[in-house]
Amino acid sequence: MNTTYDVIISGAGPVGLFLACELALANCTVLVLEKAEDAQSPLKQMPFGIRGLSAPTIAALDRRGLLDQLEVPKRVKNPFGHVASAQAGHFAGIPFLHGDIDTSQWPQRLPHSLISELAELEAVLTRRALELGVAIQRGVAVSGATQDADGVAVTAGGQAFAGRWLVGCDGARSVVRKAGGFTFEGTEPEFTGYTLKADFADPDKLPPGRNVTANGMYFQSQPGYLAMQDFDGGAFHQTGEAVTLAHAQAVLRRISHTDVTISALHVASTWTDRARQATSYRNGRMLLAGDAAHIHSPLGGQGLNLGIGDAANLGWKLAATIRGDAPAGLLDTYHAERHPVGARVLDWSRAQVAVMRPTPEGRALRAIFEDLLKTRDGASYIAGRVWGIAELARDGELSGVRRAS
Ligand SMILES: Cc1cc2nc3c(=O)[nH]c(=O)nc-3n(C[C@H](O)[C@H](O)[C@H](O)COP(=O)(O)OP(=O)(O)OC[C@H]3O[C@@H](n4cnc5c(N)ncnc54)[C@H](O)[C@@H]3O)c2cc1C
């Protein structure tokens, strides 16, 4: 343990990498420890790796000259292109259309939303982090951490590392969150979500696009690439069992009300709508950002954007604190500003679950939202929330003012 880094980051996901770049840009020494040896995963590549970028994320990437390095957003204009090119997004599976959204009051300098690929985003951020002198160690899982008044001691991969600060960007099951004694509160899941790549013996039985049924929802983005939600109270996901072909087929048949046959299952993962948030994003010299600080269902695509917003907010404040020129209390404004944004996103995901519930109440709510999303005001409100337009306004982007770094 010879080097003491200014900041150790647990997790080289998009949030940890973006934060590392922000800190290194401000001349902090940064070590990123990442559990996975290999950065590649089919779940990070198209089409599973599709991530919608919101307006604040687009602005944050643009501020650092990273937006132009992403090729996928230039190539893929609309993930629903082959189904309904006019679709701009969805709320609880109910589509809203580009033509219904009034963008006249919104900033026009940059796109309001873009499609990206997680694998490419991480590759671009890794390249930039390495250029800026960030040390990244892969295949080294953080297993514990302690702190005192001067710094943190981190155990990872059987080695000891020293830092002045530790930031947990290690995802939903964050070890830093547990080691730091953070309280993680929220609501329990109502469904198990599935991401599948499969071959079908009779593909014509499954209509493409998003389909909400009496038992849940399924979405076929391309032939064979499927997402579905089964309202089982999250029970299957919590068993931790692998998804077998027989299980996937049984769930799909029940949700789709078809007798479709899966002939081969290539990729399968599960997730839930559990929604929890750390009650504090800071405990002394340990901080949380991204999924480590908040989890919720991926409905409507918000988690990555929320995490990048955390990192953009935290980076310059932590760097100023390390330099010693931060005003008193600056670092605590990170929690004060970002916790309410996270709480709003958690509620946004809960509202969608309520609308999707396969109950008479859920169906009644869905009918109202279907009507609302066909109106200009309704579509504009929903799109504005999903694309983070209000947050952008708070950041000064509406007036073209950019925050100095
Ligand atoms: C199906 C699906 C679709 C989604 N679509 C969208 C979307 O359109 N828009 C959007 O904004 N969000 C979306 N999300 C959510 C988004 O992907 C996540 O919120 C985002 O990846 C969180 O980034 P992160 O860096 O905080 O965490 P992660 O991406 O989970 O990265 C955490 C990293 O930490 C590493 N790690 C874990 N434990 C340790 C340890 N002990 N030591 C060291 N490293 C560790 C992991 O290997 C990983 O690399 C979606 C999610 C899913 C599942």
The ligand as an SDF file (V2000), in Angstrom:
LIG
                    3D

 53 58  0  0  0  0  0  0  0  0999 V2000
  -32.8200   -3.6740  -19.2880 C   0  0  0  0  0  0  0  0  0  0  0  0
  -32.2960   -2.3300  -18.8120 C   0  0  0  0  0  0  0  0  0  0  0  0
  -32.4950   -1.1900  -19.6020 C   0  0  0  0  0  0  0  0  0  0  0  0
  -32.0700    0.0560  -19.1480 C   0  0  0  0  0  0  0  0  0  0  0  0
  -32.2640    1.1680  -19.9300 N   0  0  0  0  0  0  0  0  0  0  0  0
  -31.8630    2.3800  -19.4940 C   0  0  0  0  0  0  0  0  0  0  0  0
  -32.0190    3.5510  -20.3120 C   0  0  0  0  0  0  0  0  0  0  0  0
  -32.5340    3.5200  -21.4140 O   0  0  0  0  0  0  0  0  0  0  0  0
  -31.5870    4.7590  -19.8010 N   0  0  0  0  0  0  0  0  0  0  0  0
  -31.0190    4.8470  -18.5570 C   0  0  0  0  0  0  0  0  0  0  0  0
  -30.6850    5.9640  -18.1400 O   0  0  0  0  0  0  0  0  0  0  0  0
  -30.8090    3.7490  -17.7910 N   0  0  0  0  0  0  0  0  0  0  0  0
  -31.2170    2.5250  -18.2140 C   0  0  0  0  0  0  0  0  0  0  0  0
  -30.9860    1.4130  -17.4620 N   0  0  0  0  0  0  0  0  0  0  0  0
  -30.2910    1.5550  -16.1550 C   0  0  0  0  0  0  0  0  0  0  0  0
  -28.7810    1.7330  -16.3240 C   0  0  0  0  0  0  0  0  0  0  0  0
  -28.2330    0.7100  -17.1300 O   0  0  0  0  0  0  0  0  0  0  0  0
  -28.1100    1.7190  -14.9550 C   0  0  0  0  0  0  0  0  0  0  0  0
  -28.7830    2.6130  -14.1000 O   0  0  0  0  0  0  0  0  0  0  0  0
  -26.6420    2.1480  -15.1030 C   0  0  0  0  0  0  0  0  0  0  0  0
  -25.9120    1.1780  -15.8130 O   0  0  0  0  0  0  0  0  0  0  0  0
  -26.0170    2.3570  -13.7280 C   0  0  0  0  0  0  0  0  0  0  0  0
  -24.6590    2.6590  -13.8750 O   0  0  0  0  0  0  0  0  0  0  0  0
  -23.6620    2.4640  -12.6590 P   0  0  0  0  0  0  0  0  0  0  0  0
  -22.3160    2.7920  -13.1870 O   0  0  0  0  0  0  0  0  0  0  0  0
  -24.1920    3.1970  -11.4820 O   0  0  0  0  0  0  0  0  0  0  0  0
  -23.7900    0.9310  -12.2710 O   0  0  0  0  0  0  0  0  0  0  0  0
  -23.4240   -0.3640  -13.1370 P   0  0  0  0  0  0  0  0  0  0  0  0
  -23.6580   -0.1200  -14.5960 O   0  0  0  0  0  0  0  0  0  0  0  0
  -24.1440   -1.4830  -12.4880 O   0  0  0  0  0  0  0  0  0  0  0  0
  -21.8640   -0.5330  -12.9400 O   0  0  0  0  0  0  0  0  0  0  0  0
  -21.3580   -0.9320  -11.6900 C   0  0  0  0  0  0  0  0  0  0  0  0
  -19.9790   -1.5250  -11.9100 C   0  0  0  0  0  0  0  0  0  0  0  0
  -19.4360   -1.8820  -10.6340 O   0  0  0  0  0  0  0  0  0  0  0  0
  -18.8450   -3.1600  -10.7330 C   0  0  0  0  0  0  0  0  0  0  0  0
  -18.8330   -3.7550   -9.3860 N   0  0  0  0  0  0  0  0  0  0  0  0
  -19.8580   -4.3450   -8.7180 C   0  0  0  0  0  0  0  0  0  0  0  0
  -19.4570   -4.7510   -7.5130 N   0  0  0  0  0  0  0  0  0  0  0  0
  -18.1430   -4.4150   -7.4020 C   0  0  0  0  0  0  0  0  0  0  0  0
  -17.1720   -4.5670   -6.3960 C   0  0  0  0  0  0  0  0  0  0  0  0
  -17.4480   -5.1690   -5.2320 N   0  0  0  0  0  0  0  0  0  0  0  0
  -15.9160   -4.0930   -6.6160 N   0  0  0  0  0  0  0  0  0  0  0  0
  -15.6080   -3.4840   -7.7850 C   0  0  0  0  0  0  0  0  0  0  0  0
  -16.4920   -3.3390   -8.7970 N   0  0  0  0  0  0  0  0  0  0  0  0
  -17.7490   -3.7750   -8.6030 C   0  0  0  0  0  0  0  0  0  0  0  0
  -19.7060   -3.9050  -11.7320 C   0  0  0  0  0  0  0  0  0  0  0  0
  -19.0090   -5.0010  -12.3150 O   0  0  0  0  0  0  0  0  0  0  0  0
  -20.0020   -2.8060  -12.7450 C   0  0  0  0  0  0  0  0  0  0  0  0
  -19.0260   -2.7170  -13.7440 O   0  0  0  0  0  0  0  0  0  0  0  0
  -31.4120    0.1540  -17.8910 C   0  0  0  0  0  0  0  0  0  0  0  0
  -31.1720   -1.0020  -17.1170 C   0  0  0  0  0  0  0  0  0  0  0  0
  -31.6240   -2.2280  -17.5690 C   0  0  0  0  0  0  0  0  0  0  0  0
  -31.3770   -3.4510  -16.7060 C   0  0  0  0  0  0  0  0  0  0  0  0
  1  2  1  0
  2  3  1  0
  2 52  2  0
  3  4  2  0
  4  5  1  0
  4 50  1  0
  5  6  2  0
  6  7  1  0
  6 13  1  0
  7  8  2  0
  7  9  1  0
  9 10  1  0
 10 11  2  0
 10 12  1  0
 12 13  2  0
 13 14  1  0
 14 15  1  0
 14 50  1  0
 15 16  1  0
 16 17  1  0
 16 18  1  0
 18 19  1  0
 18 20  1  0
 20 21  1  0
 20 22  1  0
 22 23  1  0
 23 24  1  0
 24 25  2  0
 24 26  1  0
 24 27  1  0
 27 28  1  0
 28 29  2  0
 28 30  1  0
 28 31  1  0
 31 32  1  0
 32 33  1  0
 33 34  1  0
 33 48  1  0
 34 35  1  0
 35 36  1  0
 35 46  1  0
 36 37  1  0
 36 45  1  0
 37 38  2  0
 38 39  1  0
 39 40  1  0
 39 45  2  0
 40 41  1  0
 40 42  2  0
 42 43  1  0
 43 44  2  0
 44 45  1  0
 46 47  1  0
 46 48  1  0
 48 49  1  0
 50 51  2  0
 51 52  1  0
 52 53  1  0
M  END
$$$$
